[in-house]
Amino acid sequence: MFDTLIGPRIGSLFVILLGLAGNVWGDSESKPNVLLLLVDDLKPTLGCYGDPVAVSPNIDRLAAMGTRFDLAYCNQSVCMASRYNLMLGSRSSSTGFYSFGTQFRDVYPNAVTLPQYFMNHGYVTHSMGKVFHIGHGNTNDDASWSVPHLKDKVIEYVLPESTHRQLTREEALFTNEFSRPIKSLPRGAAWENADVLDEAYADGRIATHAVDRLRSLSEDSDQPFFLAVGFVRPHLPFSAPRKYWEMYDRDALPMPEFEKAPEGAPEFAVKRGGEITAFKPVPLDTVVFEDDLKRDLIHGYYASVSYMDAQLGRVLDEVEALGLDKNTIIVLWGDHGWHLGDHGSWTKHSNHEQANRIPIIIHAPGVTKPGTSTLQLAETVDLYPTLASLAGLSRPKAPQPIDGVDLTPVLKNPRKRIREYAYHSYSRGGYLGRAIRTERYRLVQWEPHSGGKIEYELYDYEKDPLETRNLAVSEPDVLARMIRLLDQEPPAKQQVKKNRK
């Protein structure tokens, strides 16, 4: 084509191409907005991910607008650390932030968070709902936002019988109320299906605030914004208006298929009890649940997903009504997965598939193609450099490690591959488990904190998607190959000391 152009036409085309190379939006003065939708405890129990019973029309609609990552993984299957992974662009193994009660600015006082990076490039940054984890000794990061963060509840009930009007264990944890021992407090209900309006619970109120904020932000088309909207369902308790429970036939919901620990796995690798026991009527004296309780918990999870989806849909509706979808990058991110009875577990906090696989969906006008999907392995930490790239900004540099890769090439061509595996970690039973997930296998290397024998888990998801058997002994060649991949990663940092007594 260039051979047919002469004189000024060549120069003009060169200038245009140079501008486009620096900014995918073409005009360096016109920056795209960013809408980051964060959802607590959401694994891919969504129609767009192939779940046959999930009622999730609005997230499905977002997937139809952009690119769905089918093999996306969190870097740490616990709320606080996963949100630090997102906001810092740093894996827990790079920072030492594995558990609650640690404040990232105690270690990196000059850290540049994801919203801060955009703020430093002329954006206004707003947030509402659950964005940073507030509770368990952790707080919001005020420096990340142009205006004060709008907080709402995580643990919430409207029926008196759910709490008997007393402060519950989980309410205390999520409000940083430590004046009494947590276990001296009563347990709240594990679910609630009150006949109430959507705004009776936090996600409904957050959607209303997000709609109002979008209207306000859209009034100045020259001012780009970064808006983080955090939804809390399907986090426990499964409190959702009754109409969302009625979307499902309780007896037709999928029950756990394999409830044992994987054969040959280290005893500490499976999480039993824990968070779920803070809610009634979950038994305290056994990890074996009756079928009725299992069905109620699974029903509550699905109802909570549909309730959250409806609120997220209200936000998407407003984006489209205001015409913002033409110049707004929209990202859906689940902070980690959730065990719904697989391996007999009813929480996260593990290195298994159900706790670590997450939904990531990205709509970037002019970059993503509608209704596309990819098997490129992705991590939470990738979103920081990817969003910067999509906005035409340089690769982030900050005092904290930036561990992610820019996924933009995959958004342009979903068949492109830019990494061989995803990495995550979790600390359990006196061991730090560092894991890598390829398209077919997962390796978990469990190294004792105090030294000693290293334990391994190896799973083949092509032959054994339910993780019924640890293959670390029976497949030495695969194990060795996976260990070589893991050895490419730097050694993990130890847990940062908690600052809450």
C-alpha positions in Angstrom: 0.0 0.0 0.0 2.8 2.4 0.9 4.2 2.0 -2.7 1.1 3.7 -4.1 1.3 6.7 -1.8 3.4 9.7 -2.6 4.6 12.9 -1.0 2.4 14.5 1.6 0.1 11.4 1.8 3.0 9.3 3.1 3.8 11.9 5.8 0.2 12.3 6.9 -0.3 8.5 7.2 2.9 8.2 9.2 1.7 10.8 11.7 -1.7 9.0 12.0 -0.1 5.6 12.5 2.4 7.1 15.1 -0.5 8.5 17.1 -2.4 5.2 17.0 0.7 3.3 18.1 0.9 5.5 21.2 -2.8 5.3 22.2 -5.3 2.6 21.1 -8.0 5.2 21.3 -6.4 7.3 18.5 -6.7 10.7 20.1 -4.0 11.2 22.8 -6.2 13.9 24.4 -9.2 11.6 24.7 -8.8 9.0 27.4 -11.2 6.1 28.0 -13.1 5.8 31.2 -12.7 2.7 33.3 -15.5 0.9 35.1 -14.1 -1.9 37.4 -16.8 -4.3 38.7 -15.6 -6.3 41.7 -17.6 -9.3 43.0 -16.9 -11.1 46.2 -16.6 -14.9 46.3 -17.7 -15.3 42.7 -16.6 -18.3 40.8 -17.7 -18.9 37.2 -21.2 -20.1 38.2 -22.5 -18.0 35.3 -24.4 -18.8 32.2 -21.7 -17.3 30.0 -19.2 -19.8 31.5 -21.5 -22.7 30.7 -23.3 -23.2 34.0 -26.6 -24.8 33.0 -28.7 -23.5 35.9 -27.2 -20.0 36.7 -29.5 -17.1 36.0 -27.0 -14.3 35.2 -28.4 -12.4 32.1 -26.5 -9.2 32.8 -23.0 -10.7 33.2 -23.8 -12.8 30.2 -24.6 -9.6 28.3 -21.2 -8.1 29.3 -19.5 -11.3 28.1 -21.3 -10.8 24.8 -19.9 -7.3 24.6 -16.2 -8.3 25.0 -13.7 -11.0 25.9 -14.2 -13.8 28.4 -11.2 -15.4 30.0 -12.0 -19.1 30.6 -8.8 -19.9 32.5 -8.5 -16.9 34.8 -7.1 -17.4 38.4 -6.7 -15.3 41.5 -3.3 -15.1 43.1 -4.5 -15.8 46.6 -7.9 -17.3 47.5 -8.8 -15.0 50.4 -10.5 -11.6 50.2 -7.9 -9.2 51.6 -4.9 -10.6 49.9 -6.6 -11.0 46.5 -7.7 -7.4 46.5 -4.2 -6.3 47.3 -3.0 -8.5 44.4 -5.4 -6.5 42.2 -4.8 -3.0 43.5 -1.0 -3.4 43.8 -0.4 -5.6 40.7 1.7 -7.7 43.1 1.4 -11.4 43.9 1.3 -12.3 47.6 4.5 -14.2 47.2 6.2 -11.0 46.1 4.9 -8.9 49.0 4.3 -11.2 51.9 0.6 -10.2 52.1 -1.1 -13.5 52.6 -3.5 -12.9 55.5 -5.7 -10.5 57.3 -4.5 -7.7 59.5 -1.6 -6.5 57.4 -1.6 -3.0 55.9 0.3 -2.7 52.6 1.4 0.9 53.3 3.3 -0.3 56.4 5.6 -2.1 54.0 5.2 0.0 50.8 4.4 3.5 52.1 4.8 5.0 48.6 3.0 2.3 46.7 1.1 3.3 43.7 -2.2 1.5 43.5 -4.1 0.8 40.3 -6.5 3.7 40.8 -3.7 5.9 41.9 -1.8 5.2 38.7 -4.8 6.5 36.8 -5.2 9.4 39.1 -1.6 10.3 38.4 -2.5 10.4 34.7 -5.4 12.9 35.0 -8.3 10.6 36.0 -10.7 11.1 38.9 -11.0 7.9 40.9 -14.2 7.0 42.8 -15.1 3.8 44.7 -18.1 2.3 46.5 -19.0 -1.0 48.0 -16.4 -3.7 48.7 -13.2 -2.7 46.9 -10.4 -2.9 49.4 -11.2 -5.4 52.1 -12.4 -3.5 55.2 -12.5 -5.7 58.3 -10.4 -8.4 60.0 -8.0 -5.6 61.0 -7.8 -4.1 57.5 -9.0 -0.7 56.3 -9.6 1.3 53.1 -6.7 3.1 51.3 -7.8 6.8 51.2 -4.9 7.7 49.0 -6.3 5.7 46.1 -9.4 7.8 45.6 -10.2 11.4 44.5 -13.2 11.5 46.8 -13.9 9.5 50.0 -14.8 5.8 49.5 -18.5 5.0 49.9 -18.7 2.0 52.2 -21.6 -0.3 52.8 -22.2 -3.6 54.7 -20.9 -7.0 53.8 -22.6 -9.0 56.6 -26.2 -7.9 56.5 -29.7 -9.1 57.7 -33.1 -7.6 57.7 -35.0 -10.4 59.7 -34.7 -10.2 63.5 -34.5 -14.0 63.8 -31.3 -14.1 61.8 -29.4 -12.4 64.6 -31.8 -12.0 67.5 -30.7 -8.4 67.3 -27.2 -9.1 68.6 -23.8 -8.4 67.1 -22.7 -11.6 65.3 -19.2 -13.0 64.9 -18.9 -12.0 61.3 -20.4 -8.6 61.7 -17.8 -7.9 64.3 -15.0 -9.0 62.1 -16.2 -6.9 59.1 -16.6 -3.8 61.2 -13.2 -4.2 63.0 -15.0 -4.5 66.4 -12.6 -6.4 68.6 -13.8 -5.3 72.1 -14.9 -8.8 72.8 -13.5 -12.2 71.8 -15.1 -13.1 68.4 -16.1 -16.6 69.5 -18.0 -15.2 72.5 -20.4 -13.6 70.1 -23.5 -15.4 68.6 -23.6 -16.8 65.1 -25.7 -15.2 62.4 -27.9 -17.0 59.9 -26.1 -18.5 56.9 -28.9 -17.3 54.6 -31.9 -15.1 54.4 -34.7 -14.9 51.8 -36.8 -12.0 53.0 -39.6 -10.6 50.8 -38.0 -7.2 50.5 -36.9 -4.7 47.8 -33.4 -5.0 46.3 -32.2 -1.9 48.1 -32.8 -3.6 51.5 -29.4 -5.1 51.0 -26.1 -3.4 50.2 -25.7 -4.5 46.6 -29.0 -2.8 45.7 -27.9 0.4 47.4 -24.4 0.3 45.8 -26.0 -0.1 42.3 -28.1 3.0 43.0 -25.1 5.0 44.1 -23.2 3.8 41.0 -25.9 5.0 38.7 -26.0 8.4 40.4 -22.2 8.6 40.2 -22.2 7.7 36.6 -24.7 10.4 35.8 -22.6 13.0 37.6 -19.3 11.9 36.1 -20.8 11.9 32.6 -21.6 15.6 32.8 -17.9 16.5 32.1 -17.0 14.6 29.0 -13.4 16.0 29.1 -12.7 14.4 32.5 -11.9 10.7 32.3 -12.9 8.6 35.3 -11.9 5.4 37.0 -15.0 4.0 38.9 -14.7 0.9 41.1 -18.0 -0.7 42.1 -17.8 -3.6 44.6 -20.6 -6.0 45.0 -20.6 -8.3 48.1 -22.9 -11.2 47.1 -22.4 -14.2 46.8 -20.3 -13.7 50.0 -21.9 -15.3 53.1 -24.5 -14.8 54.5 -26.5 -15.6 51.4 -28.9 -12.7 52.0 -31.0 -12.0 48.9 -34.6 -10.9 48.3 -37.0 -13.8 48.0 -37.7 -13.3 44.3 -34.1 -14.4 43.4 -34.5 -17.6 45.5 -37.7 -18.3 43.5 -35.7 -18.3 40.2 -34.4 -21.7 41.1 -35.8 -25.2 41.7 -34.0 -26.1 44.9 -34.2 -29.8 44.2 -32.8 -29.4 40.7 -29.6 -27.6 41.7 -26.3 -29.4 41.2 -25.0 -31.2 44.3 -21.3 -31.7 44.9 -19.9 -34.6 42.9 -16.8 -35.5 44.9 -16.8 -34.8 48.6 -13.6 -36.5 49.7 -10.1 -35.3 49.9 -8.0 -36.1 46.8 -6.4 -39.5 47.2 -2.7 -39.0 48.1 -3.0 -35.3 48.9 -1.4 -33.9 52.1 -3.9 -33.9 54.9 -3.7 -30.1 55.4 -4.4 -29.3 51.7 -8.2 -29.4 52.0 -10.0 -26.7 53.9 -12.8 -28.0 56.2 -14.8 -25.9 58.6 -13.5 -22.4 59.1 -15.6 -19.5 57.9 -18.7 -21.5 57.2 -19.0 -22.5 60.9 -19.5 -18.8 61.9 -23.1 -19.2 60.6 -26.0 -21.2 61.9 -27.4 -23.9 61.3 -24.0 -25.2 60.2 -22.9 -27.8 62.7 -19.9 -27.2 64.8 -19.1 -30.8 65.7 -18.8 -32.3 62.2 -17.7 -31.4 58.7 -20.3 -33.8 57.2 -23.4 -31.9 56.3 -26.9 -33.4 55.7 -28.3 -33.1 52.2 -30.9 -30.6 53.2 -28.2 -28.2 54.5 -26.1 -28.7 51.4 -29.1 -27.8 49.2 -30.0 -24.7 51.2 -26.4 -23.4 51.0 -26.1 -24.1 47.2 -29.6 -22.5 46.7 -28.4 -19.5 48.7 -25.2 -19.1 46.6 -27.1 -19.2 43.3 -29.8 -16.8 44.5 -27.1 -14.4 45.7 -25.4 -14.6 42.3 -28.7 -13.7 40.5 -29.4 -10.9 43.0 -25.9 -9.4 42.4 -26.3 -9.9 38.6 -29.5 -7.9 38.6 -27.8 -5.0 40.4 -24.8 -5.1 38.1 -27.2 -5.0 35.2 -28.6 -1.7 36.5 -25.1 -0.2 36.3 -24.6 -1.6 32.7 -28.0 -0.2 31.7 -26.9 3.3 32.9 -23.6 3.0 31.1 -25.5 2.3 27.9 -28.2 4.9 28.5 -25.5 7.6 29.0 -23.6 6.5 25.9 -20.6 5.7 28.0 -20.2 2.2 26.6 -18.5 3.7 23.5 -15.6 5.1 25.5 -15.5 3.1 28.7 -13.4 0.0 29.5 -15.5 -2.4 31.6 -14.0 -5.1 33.6 -15.7 -7.8 35.7 -13.5 -9.5 38.2 -14.2 -12.1 40.9 -11.8 -11.9 43.8 -11.6 -15.7 44.2 -13.7 -18.8 43.9 -15.7 -20.8 46.4 -16.1 -24.5 47.3 -19.7 -25.6 47.2 -19.1 -29.0 48.9 -16.4 -30.3 46.6 -13.8 -32.1 48.7 -16.3 -31.6 51.6 -15.3 -27.9 51.7 -17.6 -24.9 52.0 -15.3 -21.9 51.8 -12.3 -20.7 49.9 -8.8 -20.7 51.4 -7.2 -23.5 49.4 -5.0 -24.1 46.3 -7.7 -26.2 44.6 -9.5 -25.3 41.3 -12.8 -24.2 42.8 -11.2 -21.7 45.2 -8.9 -20.2 42.6 -10.6 -20.1 39.2 -12.4 -16.8 38.7 -14.4 -14.9 36.1 -12.6 -12.1 34.2 -14.5 -10.4 31.4 -13.1 -7.3 29.6 -15.0 -5.0 27.3 -12.6 -2.5 25.6 -14.3 -0.6 22.7 -12.2 -0.7 19.6 -10.0 -3.5 21.0 -12.1 -6.5 22.1 -14.4 -8.2 19.7 -17.9 -9.0 20.9 -18.6 -12.4 22.2 -15.1 -13.7 22.2 -13.4 -16.0 24.6 -9.8 -17.2 25.2 -8.0 -20.1 26.9 -5.0 -17.8 27.7 -4.2 -18.3 31.3 -4.7 -15.1 33.2 -4.0 -13.8 36.7 -5.5 -11.1 38.9 -2.2 -9.2 38.8 -2.5 -8.9 35.0 -5.3 -6.4 35.2 -3.1 -3.5 36.4 -0.8 -3.4 33.4 -3.6 -4.4 31.0 -5.8 -1.5 32.0 -2.9 0.9 31.8 -2.2 -0.4 28.3 -5.8 -0.2 27.2 -5.9 3.4 28.4 -2.8 4.3 26.4 -0.6 4.7 29.4 2.9 3.5 29.8 3.7 0.2 31.6 3.4 1.0 35.4 6.4 1.5 37.5 6.0 1.6 41.3 7.8 0.9 44.5 6.0 -2.4 44.9 6.5 -5.3 42.5 4.4 -5.2 39.3 4.0 -8.9 38.5 1.3 -9.0 35.9 1.6 -9.1 32.1 -0.3 -7.0 29.6 -3.1 -9.0 28.2 -3.9 -6.5 25.4 -2.4 -8.8 22.7 -4.9 -11.5 23.7 -7.8 -9.1 23.7 -6.9 -8.2 20.1 -6.4 -11.9 19.2 -7.9 -14.4 21.7 -5.9 -17.2 20.2 -2.6 -15.5 21.0 -0.6 -17.0 23.9 1.8 -14.8 26.0 2.3 -17.1 29.1 2.3 -20.8 29.7 0.8 -20.9 33.2 -1.0 -19.0 35.9 0.5 -18.7 39.4 -1.1 -18.6 42.8 -0.3 -19.4 46.4 -1.8 -20.1 49.8 -0.5 -20.8 53.3 -2.0 -23.7 55.2 -1.1 -26.0 58.0 2.4 -24.6 58.6 3.2 -24.8 54.8 3.3 -22.3 52.0 1.8 -23.8 48.9 3.0 -22.2 45.7 1.0 -23.4 42.6 1.1 -23.1 38.9 -1.8 -24.0 36.6 -1.2 -24.8 33.0 -4.0 -25.5 30.5 -4.0 -29.2 31.6 -2.2 -29.6 34.9 -1.8 -27.9 38.3 1.3 -28.4 40.6 1.2 -27.3 44.2 4.5 -27.2 46.0 4.0 -27.2 49.8 7.1 -26.0 51.6 7.1 -26.0 55.5 7.7 -22.5 57.0 10.2 -24.0 59.5 12.0 -26.2 57.1 11.6 -29.9 56.3 10.2 -32.1 53.6 8.5 -30.5 50.7 5.1 -32.0 49.7 3.6 -32.0 46.2 0.2 -32.1 44.6 -0.3 -32.7 40.9 -3.6 -32.8 39.1 -4.6 -33.6 35.5 -7.7 -31.6 34.5 -8.1 -33.4 31.2 -8.6 -36.8 32.9 -9.6 -35.8 36.4 -11.4 -32.4 36.5 -12.7 -33.1 40.1 -9.2 -33.5 41.5 -9.9 -37.0 42.9 -6.3 -38.2 42.9 -2.9 -36.6 43.5 -0.6 -37.7 40.7 2.7 -36.4 42.1 4.0 -40.0 42.8 2.5 -41.8 39.8 3.5 -39.2 37.1 7.2 -38.3 37.9 7.9 -37.0 34.4 5.0 -34.5 34.5 5.9 -33.6 38.0 9.5 -32.8 37.1 8.4 -30.7 34.1 6.0 -28.7 36.3 8.6 -28.2 39.0 11.0 -26.8 36.3 8.3 -24.3 35.4 7.7 -23.3 39.0 11.4 -22.9 39.5 11.3 -20.0 37.0 9.5 -18.0 39.7 11.4 -16.2 42.4 11.4 -17.5 46.0 8.3 -16.5 48.0 8.5 -13.8 50.7 7.5 -14.8 54.2 4.2 -13.6 55.7 4.3 -9.9 56.7 3.8 -9.6 60.5 0.2 -8.7 61.4 -0.2 -5.2 62.9 -3.3 -6.2 64.9 -2.8 -7.9 68.3 
